[in-house]
Amino acid sequence: MSAFDSLILAAGDVHAQVNYLAQGAQEGPMGPEFGKASPIGLLILALMGAAVLFAGWNFHRRYSRFRRRTMFAQDHGIDPFDDQAVDAAMKEAGIFDQSKRSFL
């Protein structure tokens, strides 16, 4: 037996040992109910998706309103953060922003 043959034999033993260790124990949750999800989980995911969509819609609406008011204030030389002055000027111009009302 040459040194090369013994090296191949040793590598084969290591490979078999690694395979055996990598397989791990076959214990764990096994049975007819394993892997089946509850419909409640799907409901929770749907509600979370709806909440994210609602938050995005609400943010877009508020940001659009802020942008319109800021542009109006800058065009008319008003401080954009002076809400009362911007509201009064918009009402005077006849373009008072009615989308201020909340959804809920």
CNS distance restraints for C-alpha pairs under 8 A (distance, minus, plus):
assign (resid   1 and name CA) (resid   5 and name CA) 6.23 0.50 0.50
assign (resid   1 and name CA) (resid   6 and name CA) 7.06 0.50 0.50
assign (resid   2 and name CA) (resid   6 and name CA) 6.52 0.50 0.50
assign (resid   3 and name CA) (resid   7 and name CA) 6.19 0.50 0.50
assign (resid   4 and name CA) (resid   8 and name CA) 6.31 0.50 0.50
assign (resid   5 and name CA) (resid   9 and name CA) 6.14 0.50 0.50
assign (resid   6 and name CA) (resid  10 and name CA) 6.05 0.50 0.50
assign (resid   7 and name CA) (resid  11 and name CA) 6.11 0.50 0.50
assign (resid   8 and name CA) (resid  12 and name CA) 6.12 0.50 0.50
assign (resid   9 and name CA) (resid  13 and name CA) 6.37 0.50 0.50
assign (resid  10 and name CA) (resid  14 and name CA) 6.33 0.50 0.50
assign (resid  11 and name CA) (resid  15 and name CA) 6.11 0.50 0.50
assign (resid  12 and name CA) (resid  16 and name CA) 6.21 0.50 0.50
assign (resid  13 and name CA) (resid  17 and name CA) 6.18 0.50 0.50
assign (resid  14 and name CA) (resid  18 and name CA) 6.09 0.50 0.50
assign (resid  15 and name CA) (resid  19 and name CA) 6.14 0.50 0.50
assign (resid  16 and name CA) (resid  20 and name CA) 6.17 0.50 0.50
assign (resid  17 and name CA) (resid  21 and name CA) 6.20 0.50 0.50
assign (resid  18 and name CA) (resid  22 and name CA) 5.93 0.50 0.50
assign (resid  19 and name CA) (resid  23 and name CA) 6.29 0.50 0.50
assign (resid  20 and name CA) (resid  24 and name CA) 7.27 0.50 0.50
assign (resid  29 and name CA) (resid  34 and name CA) 6.36 0.50 0.50
assign (resid  30 and name CA) (resid  34 and name CA) 5.69 0.50 0.50
assign (resid  37 and name CA) (resid  41 and name CA) 7.03 0.50 0.50
assign (resid  38 and name CA) (resid  42 and name CA) 7.38 0.50 0.50
assign (resid  39 and name CA) (resid  43 and name CA) 6.41 0.50 0.50
assign (resid  40 and name CA) (resid  44 and name CA) 6.17 0.50 0.50
assign (resid  41 and name CA) (resid  45 and name CA) 6.25 0.50 0.50
assign (resid  42 and name CA) (resid  46 and name CA) 6.14 0.50 0.50
assign (resid  43 and name CA) (resid  47 and name CA) 6.14 0.50 0.50
assign (resid  44 and name CA) (resid  48 and name CA) 6.13 0.50 0.50
assign (resid  45 and name CA) (resid  49 and name CA) 6.13 0.50 0.50
assign (resid  46 and name CA) (resid  50 and name CA) 6.18 0.50 0.50
assign (resid  47 and name CA) (resid  51 and name CA) 6.13 0.50 0.50
assign (resid  48 and name CA) (resid  52 and name CA) 6.26 0.50 0.50
assign (resid  49 and name CA) (resid  53 and name CA) 6.25 0.50 0.50
assign (resid  50 and name CA) (resid  54 and name CA) 6.07 0.50 0.50
assign (resid  51 and name CA) (resid  55 and name CA) 6.09 0.50 0.50
assign (resid  52 and name CA) (resid  56 and name CA) 6.17 0.50 0.50
assign (resid  53 and name CA) (resid  57 and name CA) 6.13 0.50 0.50
assign (resid  54 and name CA) (resid  58 and name CA) 6.05 0.50 0.50
assign (resid  55 and name CA) (resid  59 and name CA) 6.05 0.50 0.50
assign (resid  56 and name CA) (resid  60 and name CA) 6.12 0.50 0.50
assign (resid  57 and name CA) (resid  61 and name CA) 6.22 0.50 0.50
assign (resid  58 and name CA) (resid  62 and name CA) 6.23 0.50 0.50
assign (resid  59 and name CA) (resid  63 and name CA) 5.97 0.50 0.50
assign (resid  60 and name CA) (resid  64 and name CA) 5.98 0.50 0.50
assign (resid  61 and name CA) (resid  65 and name CA) 6.25 0.50 0.50
assign (resid  62 and name CA) (resid  66 and name CA) 6.16 0.50 0.50
assign (resid  63 and name CA) (resid  67 and name CA) 6.13 0.50 0.50
assign (resid  64 and name CA) (resid  68 and name CA) 6.23 0.50 0.50
assign (resid  65 and name CA) (resid  69 and name CA) 6.19 0.50 0.50
assign (resid  65 and name CA) (resid  97 and name CA) 7.77 0.50 0.50
assign (resid  65 and name CA) (resid  99 and name CA) 7.55 0.50 0.50
assign (resid  65 and name CA) (resid 100 and name CA) 7.93 0.50 0.50
assign (resid  66 and name CA) (resid  70 and name CA) 6.00 0.50 0.50
assign (resid  67 and name CA) (resid  71 and name CA) 6.11 0.50 0.50
assign (resid  68 and name CA) (resid  72 and name CA) 6.16 0.50 0.50
assign (resid  69 and name CA) (resid  73 and name CA) 6.04 0.50 0.50
assign (resid  69 and name CA) (resid  80 and name CA) 7.08 0.50 0.50
assign (resid  69 and name CA) (resid  86 and name CA) 7.26 0.50 0.50
assign (resid  70 and name CA) (resid  74 and name CA) 6.10 0.50 0.50
assign (resid  70 and name CA) (resid  80 and name CA) 5.24 0.50 0.50
assign (resid  71 and name CA) (resid  75 and name CA) 6.09 0.50 0.50
assign (resid  72 and name CA) (resid  76 and name CA) 6.24 0.50 0.50
assign (resid  72 and name CA) (resid  86 and name CA) 8.00 0.50 0.50
assign (resid  72 and name CA) (resid  90 and name CA) 7.90 0.50 0.50
assign (resid  73 and name CA) (resid  77 and name CA) 5.91 0.50 0.50
assign (resid  73 and name CA) (resid  78 and name CA) 4.73 0.50 0.50
assign (resid  73 and name CA) (resid  79 and name CA) 6.30 0.50 0.50
assign (resid  73 and name CA) (resid  80 and name CA) 5.24 0.50 0.50
assign (resid  73 and name CA) (resid  86 and name CA) 6.28 0.50 0.50
assign (resid  74 and name CA) (resid  78 and name CA) 6.05 0.50 0.50
assign (resid  74 and name CA) (resid  79 and name CA) 7.33 0.50 0.50
assign (resid  74 and name CA) (resid  80 and name CA) 6.90 0.50 0.50
assign (resid  78 and name CA) (resid  82 and name CA) 7.66 0.50 0.50
assign (resid  78 and name CA) (resid  85 and name CA) 7.26 0.50 0.50
assign (resid  78 and name CA) (resid  86 and name CA) 6.87 0.50 0.50
assign (resid  79 and name CA) (resid  85 and name CA) 7.94 0.50 0.50
assign (resid  79 and name CA) (resid  86 and name CA) 7.74 0.50 0.50
assign (resid  80 and name CA) (resid  86 and name CA) 6.93 0.50 0.50
assign (resid  82 and name CA) (resid  86 and name CA) 6.27 0.50 0.50
assign (resid  83 and name CA) (resid  87 and name CA) 5.97 0.50 0.50
assign (resid  84 and name CA) (resid  88 and name CA) 6.09 0.50 0.50
assign (resid  85 and name CA) (resid  89 and name CA) 6.09 0.50 0.50
assign (resid  86 and name CA) (resid  90 and name CA) 6.01 0.50 0.50
assign (resid  87 and name CA) (resid  91 and name CA) 6.05 0.50 0.50
assign (resid  87 and name CA) (resid  96 and name CA) 6.68 0.50 0.50
assign (resid  87 and name CA) (resid  97 and name CA) 8.00 0.50 0.50
assign (resid  88 and name CA) (resid  92 and name CA) 6.12 0.50 0.50
assign (resid  89 and name CA) (resid  93 and name CA) 6.16 0.50 0.50
assign (resid  90 and name CA) (resid  94 and name CA) 6.12 0.50 0.50
assign (resid  90 and name CA) (resid  95 and name CA) 5.27 0.50 0.50
assign (resid  90 and name CA) (resid  96 and name CA) 4.70 0.50 0.50
assign (resid  90 and name CA) (resid  97 and name CA) 7.41 0.50 0.50
assign (resid  91 and name CA) (resid  95 and name CA) 5.94 0.50 0.50
assign (resid  91 and name CA) (resid  96 and name CA) 4.59 0.50 0.50
assign (resid  92 and name CA) (resid  96 and name CA) 7.95 0.50 0.50
